[in-house]
Amino acid sequence: MKIKILPYRLPTPYILSDKDTFFGVKTPAGELGVFCADNRKDFEKLIGMLKYHGDASLVPESMGAMTVWGLYHIAKQKKLPLIILSSGPYSALPYKYTPYREKEWLEVSREIRAYHEMAHVVSRALFPENKEPLRDEVIADYIGLLAGTGHYDINLAKAFLGIEGRDYRPGGRLENYLVAGQSAQQMMQWISEDMEWLFHYCSEKPDDIFGLLVSLEKGKALIRAKAEERL
């Protein structure tokens, strides 16, 4: 029987790139790590392995980030959350629907995506009682836009969820957060009102972006339970 010798380096299922980035961020909820895969296929394979039992085909096209809680940080002997980001347009929104050119939109998307996910981490760590999926998405997009673009563009925020004027674009993120008995059309007006409130609360990037988030959470802004009264 002929024995095959394994190569010195085993082949990797990931493409990998010099443009892959990793950095640490200090937040009110503590330190966390952020890894961005430059190649979308690498992101899908990694998320597929961590969340979908190895099936990368189950990763939604609109999904661009995921937080892995409690990874062990050897150097500091403690567990830290790790945010995994993909490159590509934020919320799978093509640049032609934004005020940006293609390359610029990809750069802006990375910033929006990073701060959106960091907002989730801070909110869940410090204010777990405020958890409500759709409300959390609206606020996380708000923080992402302020940090990534310097201001809150309501029309862009609506486009992220699939709201285009008075119409809803099928396949938008909004439908991922509906509960039984609700329709995307029904929710559009409420979400638009919430976004208008956020715009008037703070439309330009503050000096302390996480301080703004903490202020919103402490005030329990836009808790969906309040919106239930409108039913």
C-alpha positions as CSV (number, residue, x, y, z in Angstrom):
1,M,0.0,0.0,0.0
2,K,1.4,3.4,-1.0
3,I,1.3,6.0,1.7
4,K,0.8,9.5,0.6
5,I,2.7,12.2,2.5
6,L,0.6,15.2,3.4
7,P,1.9,18.5,2.0
8,Y,3.7,20.9,4.4
9,R,0.8,23.3,4.2
10,L,-2.7,22.0,3.9
11,P,-4.9,23.8,1.4
12,T,-7.3,26.3,2.9
13,P,-11.0,26.7,2.0
14,Y,-10.6,30.5,2.3
15,I,-9.3,32.8,-0.3
16,L,-7.6,35.2,2.2
17,S,-6.2,38.6,1.2
18,D,-3.7,41.2,2.3
19,K,-6.8,43.5,2.5
20,D,-8.3,41.5,5.3
21,T,-8.2,43.6,8.4
22,F,-8.4,43.2,12.2
23,F,-8.5,45.9,14.9
24,G,-9.6,46.4,18.5
25,V,-12.1,49.0,19.7
26,K,-12.8,50.3,23.1
27,T,-16.5,50.8,23.8
28,P,-18.6,51.6,26.9
29,A,-19.2,47.8,27.1
30,G,-15.5,47.0,27.1
31,E,-13.0,46.1,24.4
32,L,-14.0,44.0,21.3
33,G,-12.3,42.8,18.2
34,V,-13.4,43.5,14.6
35,F,-12.4,41.3,11.7
36,C,-13.3,42.3,8.1
37,A,-13.0,39.7,5.3
38,D,-12.2,41.5,2.1
39,N,-13.7,38.6,0.0
40,R,-17.4,38.0,0.4
41,K,-17.0,34.3,-0.2
42,D,-14.6,34.1,2.8
43,F,-17.3,35.8,5.0
44,E,-20.0,33.4,3.8
45,K,-17.8,30.4,4.5
46,L,-16.9,31.6,8.0
47,I,-20.5,32.5,8.9
48,G,-21.8,29.3,7.4
49,M,-19.4,27.4,9.6
50,L,-20.3,29.3,12.8
51,K,-24.0,29.7,12.3
52,Y,-25.4,27.4,9.6
53,H,-23.7,24.1,10.3
54,G,-21.2,24.6,7.6
55,D,-23.6,25.6,4.8
56,A,-22.5,28.9,3.4
57,S,-25.4,28.9,1.0
58,L,-27.7,29.8,3.9
59,V,-26.1,33.1,4.6
60,P,-28.5,35.8,3.4
61,E,-27.3,38.2,0.8
62,S,-28.3,41.2,3.0
63,M,-26.3,39.8,5.9
64,G,-22.9,41.6,6.3
65,A,-21.9,41.1,9.9
66,M,-22.1,38.8,12.9
67,T,-20.9,38.9,16.4
68,V,-19.3,35.9,18.1
69,W,-19.6,36.3,21.9
70,G,-17.1,35.0,24.4
71,L,-14.0,34.2,22.3
72,Y,-11.0,33.6,24.5
73,H,-8.3,36.3,24.4
74,I,-5.1,34.5,25.3
75,A,-3.0,37.6,25.9
76,K,-5.4,39.2,28.3
77,Q,-6.9,36.0,29.8
78,K,-10.5,37.1,29.2
79,K,-13.3,36.5,26.8
80,L,-14.1,39.2,24.3
81,P,-16.7,39.5,21.6
82,L,-15.5,39.3,18.0
83,I,-17.4,41.1,15.2
84,I,-17.0,39.5,11.8
85,L,-17.7,41.8,8.8
86,S,-17.9,41.3,5.1
87,S,-16.9,43.8,2.4
88,G,-19.5,44.8,-0.2
89,P,-22.3,47.3,-0.2
90,Y,-24.1,47.8,3.0
91,S,-27.5,45.9,3.3
92,A,-26.7,44.7,-0.3
93,L,-27.8,48.1,-1.5
94,P,-26.2,49.0,-4.9
95,Y,-24.3,52.3,-5.0
96,K,-26.7,53.7,-7.7
97,Y,-29.3,54.0,-4.9
98,T,-27.0,56.0,-2.8
99,P,-25.3,59.5,-3.1
100,Y,-21.9,57.8,-3.5
101,R,-19.8,56.4,-6.3
102,E,-19.1,52.7,-6.4
103,K,-15.7,52.6,-4.7
104,E,-16.6,55.3,-2.1
105,W,-19.8,53.4,-1.3
106,L,-17.8,50.2,-0.5
107,E,-15.6,52.2,1.9
108,V,-18.6,53.9,3.5
109,S,-20.4,50.6,3.8
110,R,-17.6,49.1,5.8
111,E,-17.8,51.9,8.4
112,I,-21.6,51.8,8.6
113,R,-21.5,48.0,9.0
114,A,-18.8,48.1,11.7
115,Y,-20.6,50.7,13.8
116,H,-24.0,49.1,13.3
117,E,-22.7,45.9,14.7
118,M,-20.8,47.6,17.5
119,A,-24.0,49.4,18.5
120,H,-25.7,46.0,18.9
121,V,-22.8,44.8,21.1
122,V,-23.0,47.8,23.4
123,S,-26.8,47.8,23.6
124,R,-27.0,44.0,24.3
125,A,-24.2,44.2,26.9
126,L,-25.4,47.2,28.8
127,F,-29.2,47.3,28.2
128,P,-30.4,43.7,27.6
129,E,-33.9,44.6,28.8
130,N,-34.3,47.0,25.8
131,K,-34.0,44.2,23.2
132,E,-36.5,44.5,20.4
133,P,-35.2,43.3,17.0
134,L,-36.7,45.9,14.6
135,R,-36.2,48.9,17.0
136,D,-32.6,47.7,17.5
137,E,-32.0,47.7,13.7
138,V,-33.3,51.2,13.3
139,I,-31.0,52.5,16.0
140,A,-28.0,50.5,14.9
141,D,-28.4,51.8,11.3
142,Y,-28.7,55.3,12.8
143,I,-25.4,54.9,14.7
144,G,-23.8,53.4,11.6
145,L,-24.8,56.2,9.3
146,L,-23.7,58.9,11.8
147,A,-20.3,57.3,12.2
148,G,-19.8,56.2,8.6
149,T,-21.1,59.3,6.8
150,G,-21.1,62.1,9.4
151,H,-24.9,62.6,9.2
152,Y,-28.2,60.8,9.3
153,D,-29.6,60.3,5.8
154,I,-33.2,59.2,6.4
155,N,-33.8,58.2,2.8
156,L,-30.7,56.0,2.9
157,A,-31.8,54.5,6.2
158,K,-35.2,53.6,4.7
159,A,-33.5,52.1,1.6
160,F,-31.5,49.8,3.9
161,L,-34.9,48.3,5.1
162,G,-36.4,48.2,1.6
163,I,-38.6,51.4,1.9
164,E,-38.6,53.4,-1.3
165,G,-40.8,56.4,-1.0
166,R,-44.3,55.1,-0.4
167,D,-43.5,51.6,-1.6
168,Y,-41.8,48.6,-0.2
169,R,-39.1,46.7,-2.1
170,P,-39.7,42.9,-1.7
171,G,-36.6,41.3,-0.1
172,G,-35.7,44.3,2.0
173,R,-34.5,43.8,5.6
174,L,-37.8,45.1,7.1
175,E,-39.6,41.9,6.4
176,N,-37.0,39.9,8.5
177,Y,-38.3,41.6,11.6
178,L,-42.1,41.4,11.2
179,V,-44.2,39.5,13.7
180,A,-47.4,37.6,13.0
181,G,-50.2,39.7,11.7
182,Q,-47.9,42.6,10.5
183,S,-47.2,43.5,6.9
184,A,-44.2,45.5,5.6
185,Q,-46.6,48.2,4.3
186,Q,-48.2,48.5,7.8
187,M,-44.8,49.0,9.5
188,M,-43.5,51.5,7.0
189,Q,-45.3,54.5,8.5
190,W,-44.2,53.7,12.0
191,I,-40.6,53.2,11.1
192,S,-40.6,56.4,9.1
193,E,-41.9,58.3,12.2
194,D,-39.2,56.7,14.3
195,M,-36.5,57.8,11.8
196,E,-37.9,61.4,11.7
197,W,-37.6,61.4,15.5
198,L,-34.0,60.3,15.4
199,F,-33.2,62.9,12.8
200,H,-34.5,65.7,15.0
201,Y,-32.8,64.2,18.0
202,C,-29.3,64.3,16.4
203,S,-28.7,64.6,12.6
204,E,-25.0,65.2,12.6
205,K,-22.2,63.0,14.0
206,P,-21.5,63.8,17.7
207,D,-18.1,63.9,19.3
208,D,-19.0,60.8,21.3
209,I,-20.9,58.4,19.1
210,F,-21.2,55.7,21.8
211,G,-22.3,58.3,24.3
212,L,-25.2,59.1,22.0
213,L,-26.1,55.4,21.8
214,V,-26.0,55.1,25.6
215,S,-28.2,58.1,25.9
216,L,-30.8,56.6,23.6
217,E,-30.7,53.3,25.5
218,K,-31.0,54.9,28.9
219,G,-34.0,56.9,27.7
220,K,-35.4,53.7,26.2
221,A,-36.0,55.6,22.9
222,L,-38.3,54.0,20.4
223,I,-39.1,51.0,22.4
224,R,-41.5,49.1,20.2
225,A,-43.9,48.6,23.1
226,K,-44.8,52.3,22.6
227,A,-45.6,51.6,19.0
228,E,-48.0,48.9,20.0
229,E,-50.3,51.6,21.3
230,R,-50.7,52.7,17.7
231,L,-52.3,49.5,16.7
